[in-house]
Amino acid sequence: MGKGNKDDRLSALPDDILVNIFDRLSVRDAARTNVLSRRWGQLCAKLSRLIISSLDFLPKDASRSSANISDDELVRINAAVVQATKSVLARRNPGEHTIGLLSMTFHLVDDIPISIGHAVGHAMATHLVKNAKFCVRTRKDDDDEIDDDEELVIWARRFMLFFDASPVAFGGLTSLNIGNLRFGESGISSILTTCKQLKRMHLYNCDSGDHSTLQVEHANLSELCIVYCRLEQVKLNWLPQLTSIVFDGWIDFQDPLVLGHVPLLESVSLTNVALSYNKMVKLSRFLGSASPRVLKLGFRSEMIWVQPECPTQDLASVFRQLRFVNLVKLPEGYDLTWTMFILEAAPLLKELYMTVWDDLCSMEMDEEKRKKESYSENKGVEWSAAAADFQHHSLVTLVIFGFESEDYAVNYVRRVMVAVVNLEDVFLYSRLELECGNCQDKKPTRFAWTKRQKISLKKRITAGIESFAIIHSNKTIRADHQAKKLYPQCSHFDATSG
């Protein structure tokens, strides 16, 4: 602020720029600007992104988990969400400014969610709302799976009371995130029928009873995430707009996913823990008639559940459009050669990412439980059918997270460099970059390579090989690699995304 100048530079900005700034704040923080300037308070009525989350109303000393908060406190928090919603919407003139995103995160306690549903329904009736999202939480933390059947049923009944009382709001929703609910036989189907505008649906630990089947038909759904749902089978019967599916954790390895009419499917993420008695999955059958461009396979540091396949017409059809493959949490110390079958069947593949990591924080480490629950001690899979003279002409980038200089890893990189004639870059990140503090306490930490070790490693990899690929053994993971290491994913309680 210059001498004698009563206006600061921020206040001098035009309205549209200030609104753009406020749109990046939570509604609660944006509303606080009222006390700073009358003009700023008026700008809140023009916001295009209204993100109202119960997490913003938690006590200052509370974590973002609701597991240890009392019911009375949750009711107070929900009431604050209702008040904030009504206050923000009351400032807006009907039809004057479009609401690009109305996102609500709240807890499924008391009758207050019904008030939220009515407020959102009224907003949809009086304003132009392009995208509306409900993120409905139980008292548990996002990643805390309820395993009590009776409790799951109780939460589902509460949700259906809210759902039945809010037909206008649900009829206009474009995104719905729900978790820890056990519905009746037609519960999820009823939700899909009512939510005709739905584009994204995330289900976490939701089912209609143990070993139930979920059948999905929807005209507009483009993203479907099914995480830790105890479903025997998921049938995607008719989803003409579906572009992305995340399927994490199925209980039956015999045709757990049936793809029907999904002509636009581009991104597929499959993650599971395989036990010793589970049959391996043939991707040519699992993916059926789909031809995704992006494929993520997760193994949770346990047994490889994918069956390497010789090139066939069916496999070639499934892999013909693949551009990006991400293999996540492959168990440490096992031969990686089996992944070459993906290269053989995917001639257009551009990028191959893999993470080799025994994640001790999420693995079952008790030996007695491992034996009792039939975890496999031999987690690898052998593959020797790759053609010796096979060449791949499209792959340009190979990225390995958790790379260590054991022979099996070095030999694999050498094999890829020989086969991939146009390979440009090989990025090797040490296991050190992956480990959390708890993992480091459980197993010896391997420090980053010295300059001499890097030179020695490159010589071992390139000895006798003619390749123009550049080998990078960096200590810090590049931001773009870090982002792709997680891709594709779904965050079932992400309250900020549209």
C-alpha positions as CSV (number, residue, x, y, z in Angstrom):
1,M,0.0,0.0,0.0
2,G,1.6,3.3,-1.1
3,K,1.8,6.3,1.2
4,G,-1.5,8.2,1.2
5,N,-3.2,5.5,-0.9
6,K,-6.1,3.9,0.9
7,D,-6.6,1.1,-1.6
8,D,-4.4,-2.0,-1.7
9,R,-3.5,-3.6,-5.0
10,L,-5.7,-6.6,-4.4
11,S,-8.8,-4.4,-4.1
12,A,-7.8,-2.6,-7.3
13,L,-8.3,-5.8,-9.3
14,P,-11.4,-6.1,-11.4
15,D,-14.3,-8.2,-10.2
16,D,-13.8,-11.1,-12.5
17,I,-10.2,-11.7,-11.3
18,L,-11.2,-11.4,-7.6
19,V,-14.0,-13.9,-8.2
20,N,-11.5,-16.3,-9.8
21,I,-9.3,-15.9,-6.7
22,F,-12.2,-16.5,-4.3
23,D,-13.3,-19.6,-6.3
24,R,-10.1,-21.2,-5.2
25,L,-11.0,-20.9,-1.5
26,S,-13.5,-22.9,0.5
27,V,-16.9,-21.3,0.9
28,R,-16.1,-20.8,4.6
29,D,-12.9,-18.9,3.8
30,A,-14.5,-16.9,1.0
31,A,-17.4,-15.9,3.3
32,R,-14.9,-14.5,5.8
33,T,-13.9,-11.8,3.3
34,N,-17.2,-10.1,4.3
35,V,-15.5,-8.5,7.3
36,L,-12.7,-7.1,5.1
37,S,-14.7,-5.3,2.5
38,R,-18.3,-4.7,1.6
39,R,-17.4,-5.1,-2.1
40,W,-15.7,-8.4,-1.4
41,G,-18.8,-9.7,0.4
42,Q,-20.9,-8.9,-2.7
43,L,-18.5,-10.9,-4.8
44,C,-19.3,-14.1,-2.9
45,A,-22.7,-14.0,-4.7
46,K,-20.8,-14.4,-8.0
47,L,-18.7,-17.5,-7.1
48,S,-19.0,-20.3,-9.6
49,R,-17.5,-23.0,-7.3
50,L,-19.3,-23.6,-4.1
51,I,-17.4,-26.3,-2.2
52,I,-19.0,-26.8,1.3
53,S,-17.4,-29.5,3.4
54,S,-18.1,-30.7,6.9
55,L,-14.3,-31.2,7.2
56,D,-14.0,-27.4,7.3
57,F,-16.1,-27.3,10.4
58,L,-14.3,-29.9,12.5
59,P,-12.9,-28.7,15.9
60,K,-9.5,-27.2,15.5
61,D,-7.8,-30.0,17.4
62,A,-9.5,-32.8,15.5
63,S,-8.1,-34.8,12.6
64,R,-10.0,-35.0,9.3
65,S,-11.3,-38.4,10.5
66,S,-14.7,-38.5,12.1
67,A,-14.1,-41.8,13.9
68,N,-13.7,-40.3,17.4
69,I,-16.2,-37.4,17.2
70,S,-19.4,-37.7,19.1
71,D,-22.8,-37.8,17.5
72,D,-23.7,-34.5,19.0
73,E,-20.6,-32.9,17.5
74,L,-21.4,-34.4,14.1
75,V,-24.9,-33.0,14.3
76,R,-23.4,-29.6,15.1
77,I,-21.1,-29.9,12.2
78,N,-23.8,-30.9,9.8
79,A,-26.0,-28.0,11.0
80,A,-23.1,-25.6,10.2
81,V,-23.0,-27.1,6.7
82,V,-26.7,-26.4,6.3
83,Q,-26.4,-22.9,7.6
84,A,-23.4,-22.2,5.3
85,T,-25.3,-23.6,2.3
86,K,-28.4,-21.5,2.9
87,S,-26.3,-18.4,3.7
88,V,-24.3,-18.6,0.5
89,L,-27.3,-19.4,-1.7
90,A,-29.4,-16.6,-0.2
91,R,-27.0,-14.0,-1.5
92,R,-27.4,-15.1,-5.1
93,N,-30.1,-13.7,-7.4
94,P,-31.9,-16.6,-9.1
95,G,-30.5,-17.2,-12.6
96,E,-28.0,-14.3,-12.5
97,H,-24.7,-16.3,-12.2
98,T,-24.1,-19.9,-13.1
99,I,-22.9,-22.3,-10.4
100,G,-20.2,-24.3,-12.1
101,L,-19.8,-26.7,-9.2
102,L,-21.9,-27.2,-6.0
103,S,-20.1,-29.7,-3.9
104,M,-21.4,-30.9,-0.6
105,T,-19.5,-33.1,1.9
106,F,-21.5,-34.1,5.1
107,H,-22.1,-36.8,7.6
108,L,-25.0,-39.3,7.6
109,V,-26.3,-38.5,11.1
110,D,-29.6,-37.2,12.4
111,D,-32.1,-35.7,10.0
112,I,-30.0,-32.8,8.9
113,P,-28.9,-34.4,5.6
114,I,-32.5,-34.0,4.5
115,S,-32.2,-30.3,5.1
116,I,-29.1,-30.3,2.9
117,G,-30.9,-32.2,0.2
118,H,-33.8,-29.7,0.3
119,A,-31.4,-26.7,0.1
120,V,-29.5,-28.2,-2.8
121,G,-32.8,-29.1,-4.5
122,H,-34.0,-25.5,-4.2
123,A,-30.7,-24.3,-5.6
124,M,-31.2,-26.5,-8.6
125,A,-34.7,-25.2,-9.1
126,T,-33.8,-21.5,-8.9
127,H,-30.2,-21.4,-10.3
128,L,-28.3,-22.9,-13.3
129,V,-26.2,-25.6,-11.7
130,K,-23.8,-27.3,-14.1
131,N,-22.3,-29.8,-11.7
132,A,-23.5,-31.0,-8.3
133,K,-21.7,-33.4,-6.0
134,F,-22.7,-35.2,-2.8
135,C,-19.9,-36.8,-0.8
136,V,-21.8,-38.7,2.0
137,R,-19.7,-39.8,5.0
138,T,-20.5,-42.2,7.8
139,R,-18.9,-41.7,11.2
140,K,-15.9,-43.8,10.0
141,D,-12.8,-42.4,8.4
142,D,-12.6,-42.4,4.6
143,D,-10.3,-45.4,4.4
144,D,-11.8,-47.3,7.4
145,E,-13.8,-50.2,6.2
146,I,-16.8,-51.2,8.3
147,D,-17.0,-55.0,8.5
148,D,-20.1,-55.3,10.8
149,D,-23.0,-56.3,8.7
150,E,-25.7,-54.8,11.0
151,E,-23.9,-51.5,11.1
152,L,-23.6,-51.4,7.3
153,V,-27.4,-52.0,7.0
154,I,-28.2,-49.3,9.5
155,W,-26.1,-46.7,7.6
156,A,-27.8,-47.8,4.3
157,R,-31.2,-47.2,5.8
158,R,-30.2,-43.7,6.9
159,F,-29.0,-43.0,3.5
160,M,-32.1,-44.2,1.8
161,L,-34.3,-42.0,4.1
162,F,-32.2,-39.1,2.9
163,F,-32.3,-40.2,-0.7
164,D,-36.1,-40.7,-0.7
165,A,-36.6,-37.2,0.8
166,S,-34.4,-35.4,-1.7
167,P,-35.6,-36.5,-5.2
168,V,-34.9,-33.1,-6.8
169,A,-31.3,-32.9,-5.5
170,F,-30.5,-36.5,-6.5
171,G,-32.2,-36.0,-9.8
172,G,-29.7,-33.2,-10.6
173,L,-26.5,-34.7,-9.2
174,T,-23.6,-35.2,-11.5
175,S,-21.3,-36.9,-8.9
176,L,-22.0,-39.2,-6.0
177,N,-19.5,-40.6,-3.5
178,I,-20.8,-43.0,-0.9
179,G,-19.3,-45.6,1.4
180,N,-19.9,-48.3,4.0
181,L,-23.5,-49.0,3.1
182,R,-25.3,-52.4,2.6
183,F,-28.4,-51.8,0.5
184,G,-31.4,-53.9,-0.3
185,E,-31.4,-55.9,-3.5
186,S,-32.5,-52.9,-5.6
187,G,-30.9,-50.1,-3.6
188,I,-28.0,-49.1,-6.0
189,S,-30.2,-49.6,-9.1
190,S,-32.8,-47.3,-7.6
191,I,-30.1,-44.6,-7.0
192,L,-28.9,-44.9,-10.6
193,T,-32.5,-44.7,-11.9
194,T,-33.2,-41.5,-10.0
195,C,-29.8,-39.8,-10.6
196,K,-30.3,-39.4,-14.3
197,Q,-27.6,-36.7,-14.7
198,L,-25.0,-38.7,-12.9
199,K,-21.5,-38.7,-14.6
200,R,-19.3,-40.0,-11.7
201,M,-20.1,-42.5,-9.1
202,H,-17.7,-43.8,-6.4
203,L,-18.7,-46.8,-4.3
204,Y,-16.6,-47.8,-1.2
205,N,-17.5,-50.9,0.7
206,C,-21.0,-50.9,-0.7
207,D,-23.1,-54.0,-1.7
208,S,-26.4,-55.7,-1.4
209,G,-25.2,-58.5,0.8
210,D,-22.3,-60.9,0.7
211,H,-21.6,-62.3,-2.8
212,S,-24.2,-60.0,-4.4
213,T,-24.1,-59.0,-8.1
214,L,-24.1,-55.4,-9.2
215,Q,-25.7,-54.7,-12.6
216,V,-25.2,-51.2,-14.0
217,E,-27.1,-49.4,-16.7
218,H,-26.9,-45.6,-17.1
219,A,-27.1,-43.3,-20.0
220,N,-24.7,-40.6,-18.8
221,L,-22.3,-42.3,-16.3
222,S,-18.7,-41.7,-17.5
223,E,-16.6,-42.6,-14.4
224,L,-17.3,-45.6,-12.1
225,C,-15.1,-46.5,-9.1
226,I,-15.8,-49.7,-7.1
227,V,-13.5,-50.1,-4.2
228,Y,-13.6,-52.8,-1.5
229,C,-17.1,-53.8,-2.4
230,R,-17.9,-57.4,-1.5
231,L,-19.4,-58.2,-4.8
232,E,-19.3,-61.5,-6.5
233,Q,-19.8,-60.0,-9.9
234,V,-20.1,-56.5,-11.5
235,K,-22.0,-56.4,-14.8
236,L,-21.6,-53.2,-16.8
237,N,-24.6,-54.0,-19.1
238,W,-25.2,-50.6,-20.8
239,L,-23.0,-47.6,-20.2
240,P,-22.6,-45.8,-23.6
241,Q,-20.7,-42.8,-22.0
242,L,-18.4,-44.8,-19.7
243,T,-14.7,-43.8,-20.2
244,S,-13.1,-44.8,-16.9
245,I,-13.5,-47.7,-14.4
246,V,-11.6,-48.4,-11.2
247,F,-12.3,-51.8,-9.8
248,D,-10.4,-52.4,-6.6
249,G,-10.9,-55.6,-4.6
250,W,-13.1,-58.5,-5.9
251,I,-13.9,-61.7,-4.0
252,D,-14.4,-64.1,-6.9
253,F,-11.7,-64.6,-9.6
254,Q,-14.1,-66.3,-11.9
255,D,-15.4,-63.5,-14.2
256,P,-15.8,-60.8,-11.5
257,L,-16.2,-58.1,-14.1
258,V,-18.5,-58.5,-17.2
259,L,-18.2,-55.7,-19.8
260,G,-21.3,-55.2,-21.9
261,H,-21.9,-52.1,-24.0
262,V,-19.1,-49.8,-23.0
263,P,-17.9,-48.4,-26.4
264,L,-16.0,-45.4,-25.0
265,L,-14.1,-47.1,-22.3
266,E,-10.5,-45.7,-22.3
267,S,-9.1,-46.2,-18.8
268,V,-9.2,-49.3,-16.7
269,S,-7.7,-49.8,-13.2
270,L,-7.7,-53.3,-11.6
271,T,-6.3,-53.9,-8.2
272,N,-6.6,-57.0,-5.9
273,V,-4.8,-59.3,-3.4
274,A,-4.5,-62.8,-4.8
275,L,-4.4,-65.8,-2.5
276,S,-2.7,-69.1,-3.2
277,Y,-6.0,-70.8,-4.3
278,N,-7.1,-68.0,-6.7
279,K,-6.9,-68.8,-10.4
280,M,-4.9,-66.3,-12.4
281,V,-6.7,-63.8,-14.6
282,K,-6.4,-63.7,-18.4
283,L,-6.8,-60.1,-19.4
284,S,-8.0,-61.1,-22.9
285,R,-11.1,-62.6,-21.1
286,F,-11.3,-60.1,-18.2
287,L,-11.5,-57.1,-20.5
288,G,-13.6,-58.8,-23.1
289,S,-14.4,-56.5,-26.0
290,A,-12.9,-53.4,-24.5
291,S,-9.8,-51.7,-25.9
292,P,-8.5,-49.2,-23.3
293,R,-5.8,-46.7,-23.9
294,V,-4.8,-46.7,-20.2
295,L,-4.4,-49.8,-18.1
296,K,-3.4,-50.0,-14.4
297,L,-2.8,-53.3,-12.6
298,G,-2.3,-53.3,-8.8
299,F,-1.0,-56.3,-6.8
300,R,-0.7,-54.9,-3.3
301,S,2.8,-56.5,-2.9
302,E,1.3,-60.0,-3.0
303,M,1.0,-62.7,-5.6
304,I,0.9,-61.8,-9.3
305,W,-2.7,-62.6,-10.4
306,V,-2.3,-61.8,-14.1
307,Q,-1.7,-64.8,-16.4
308,P,0.9,-64.0,-19.1
309,E,-0.5,-64.9,-22.5
310,C,0.9,-65.8,-25.8
311,P,-0.2,-63.3,-28.5
312,T,-3.7,-64.2,-29.7
313,Q,-6.3,-62.4,-31.7
314,D,-8.4,-61.8,-28.5
315,L,-5.4,-60.4,-26.6
316,A,-4.3,-58.2,-29.6
317,S,-7.9,-56.8,-29.8
318,V,-7.9,-55.9,-26.1
319,F,-4.4,-54.3,-26.2
320,R,-4.4,-52.7,-29.7
321,Q,-5.1,-49.2,-28.3
322,L,-2.9,-49.3,-25.2
323,R,-0.7,-46.2,-24.8
324,F,0.0,-46.2,-21.0
325,V,0.5,-49.2,-18.6
326,N,1.0,-48.8,-14.9
327,L,1.9,-51.8,-12.8
328,V,1.6,-51.0,-9.1
329,K,3.1,-52.7,-6.0
330,L,4.8,-55.6,-7.7
331,P,6.3,-57.8,-5.0
332,E,10.1,-57.3,-4.5
333,G,12.7,-59.9,-5.6
334,Y,10.7,-61.6,-8.4
335,D,11.4,-61.9,-12.1
336,L,9.8,-59.1,-14.1
337,T,10.1,-60.8,-17.5
338,W,6.4,-61.8,-17.5
339,T,5.5,-58.2,-18.2
340,M,7.1,-58.5,-21.7
341,F,3.9,-60.2,-22.9
342,I,2.2,-56.8,-22.6
343,L,4.7,-55.2,-24.9
344,E,4.3,-58.1,-27.4
345,A,0.5,-57.6,-27.5
346,A,0.5,-53.7,-27.3
347,P,2.3,-52.4,-30.4
348,L,1.2,-48.7,-29.8
349,L,2.3,-48.6,-26.1
350,K,4.2,-45.4,-25.4
351,E,4.9,-45.5,-21.6
352,L,5.4,-48.3,-19.2
353,Y,5.5,-47.5,-15.4
354,M,6.0,-50.1,-12.6
355,T,6.4,-49.9,-8.9
356,V,8.3,-52.7,-7.2
357,W,7.6,-52.4,-3.5
358,D,6.8,-54.6,-0.5
359,D,4.5,-52.2,1.3
360,L,4.9,-53.5,4.9
361,C,2.4,-51.1,6.2
362,S,-0.5,-52.5,4.2
363,M,0.6,-56.2,3.9
364,E,-0.4,-58.9,6.3
365,M,2.8,-59.6,8.2
366,D,1.6,-62.1,10.8
367,E,2.8,-65.5,9.7
368,E,0.0,-67.5,11.3
369,K,-2.6,-65.3,9.6
370,R,-0.9,-65.6,6.3
371,K,-1.0,-69.4,6.6
372,K,-4.6,-69.4,7.8
373,E,-5.8,-67.1,5.1
374,S,-3.8,-68.8,2.4
375,Y,-1.4,-66.0,1.3
376,S,1.1,-67.2,-1.2
377,E,4.7,-67.3,-0.3
378,N,5.8,-67.6,-3.9
379,K,4.5,-64.4,-5.4
380,G,6.1,-64.5,-8.8
381,V,5.2,-65.9,-12.2
382,E,7.5,-67.3,-14.9
383,W,7.3,-66.4,-18.5
384,S,9.6,-67.8,-21.1
385,A,7.5,-67.6,-24.3
386,A,8.8,-64.2,-25.4
387,A,10.3,-64.3,-28.9
388,A,14.0,-63.8,-28.9
389,D,13.9,-61.5,-31.9
390,F,10.8,-59.6,-30.8
391,Q,11.0,-55.8,-31.4
392,H,8.8,-53.0,-30.2
393,H,8.8,-49.7,-32.1
394,S,6.5,-47.4,-30.1
395,L,7.6,-47.5,-26.4
396,V,9.7,-44.3,-25.6
397,T,9.6,-44.3,-21.7
398,L,10.3,-46.9,-19.1
399,V,9.9,-45.8,-15.4
400,I,10.6,-48.1,-12.5
401,F,9.9,-47.0,-8.9
402,G,11.6,-49.0,-6.2
403,F,14.4,-50.2,-8.5
404,E,17.4,-51.9,-6.8
405,S,20.4,-53.2,-8.6
406,E,19.7,-56.9,-8.1
407,D,20.3,-59.1,-11.1
408,Y,16.6,-59.7,-11.8
409,A,16.0,-56.0,-12.1
410,V,19.1,-55.2,-14.1
411,N,18.4,-58.1,-16.5
412,Y,14.9,-56.9,-17.1
413,V,15.9,-53.4,-18.0
414,R,18.5,-54.9,-20.4
415,R,15.8,-57.0,-22.0
416,V,13.5,-54.1,-22.6
417,M,16.4,-52.0,-24.1
418,V,17.2,-54.7,-26.5
419,A,13.6,-55.3,-27.6
420,V,12.5,-51.6,-27.7
421,V,14.3,-50.1,-30.6
422,N,13.1,-46.5,-30.2
423,L,13.3,-46.3,-26.4
424,E,14.4,-42.8,-25.4
425,D,14.4,-42.7,-21.6
426,V,14.8,-45.1,-18.7
427,F,14.1,-43.6,-15.3
428,L,15.1,-45.7,-12.2
429,Y,14.0,-44.6,-8.8
430,S,15.4,-46.2,-5.7
431,R,13.1,-47.9,-3.1
432,L,14.1,-45.2,-0.7
433,E,11.9,-42.7,-2.4
434,L,8.8,-44.9,-1.8
435,E,9.1,-45.9,1.8
436,C,7.2,-44.1,4.5
437,G,8.6,-43.7,8.0
438,N,6.9,-46.9,9.3
439,C,8.2,-49.0,6.4
440,Q,11.7,-47.7,7.1
441,D,11.4,-48.9,10.7
442,K,10.4,-52.4,9.5
443,K,13.1,-53.2,7.0
444,P,16.6,-51.9,6.3
445,T,16.8,-48.6,4.4
446,R,18.7,-48.6,1.1
447,F,20.3,-45.3,0.7
448,A,20.5,-43.4,-2.6
449,W,23.2,-44.5,-5.0
450,T,26.5,-42.6,-5.0
451,K,27.9,-41.2,-8.3
452,R,30.2,-44.2,-8.6
453,Q,27.4,-46.6,-8.1
454,K,25.3,-44.9,-10.7
455,I,28.2,-45.2,-13.3
456,S,28.6,-48.9,-12.4
457,L,24.9,-49.5,-12.7
458,K,24.7,-47.9,-16.2
459,K,27.7,-50.0,-17.3
460,R,26.0,-53.2,-16.1
461,I,22.8,-52.3,-17.9
462,T,24.3,-51.2,-21.2
463,A,27.1,-53.7,-21.6
464,G,27.0,-55.2,-25.1
465,I,23.7,-53.4,-25.9
466,E,23.3,-50.8,-28.7
467,S,20.6,-48.4,-27.6
468,F,20.1,-44.6,-27.7
469,A,18.1,-44.7,-24.5
470,I,19.3,-42.4,-21.7
471,I,19.3,-44.0,-18.2
472,H,18.3,-41.6,-15.4
473,S,18.9,-42.7,-11.8
474,N,17.7,-39.7,-10.0
475,K,17.2,-39.3,-6.2
476,T,14.1,-37.1,-6.4
477,I,11.0,-38.3,-8.3
478,R,9.9,-35.9,-11.0
479,A,6.5,-34.3,-10.4
480,D,5.1,-35.6,-13.7
481,H,6.3,-39.1,-12.9
482,Q,4.8,-38.9,-9.3
483,A,1.5,-38.0,-10.8
484,K,1.5,-40.8,-13.3
485,K,2.6,-43.3,-10.6
486,L,-0.8,-42.8,-9.1
487,Y,-2.8,-42.7,-12.4
488,P,-5.5,-43.6,-12.9
489,Q,-7.1,-43.5,-9.5
490,C,-10.3,-42.4,-7.8
491,S,-10.5,-40.7,-4.5
492,H,-13.9,-41.8,-3.2
493,F,-14.2,-38.9,-0.7
494,D,-12.5,-36.1,-2.7
495,A,-14.6,-33.1,-2.0
496,T,-12.8,-30.7,-4.3
497,S,-13.0,-32.3,-7.7
498,G,-15.9,-31.6,-10.0
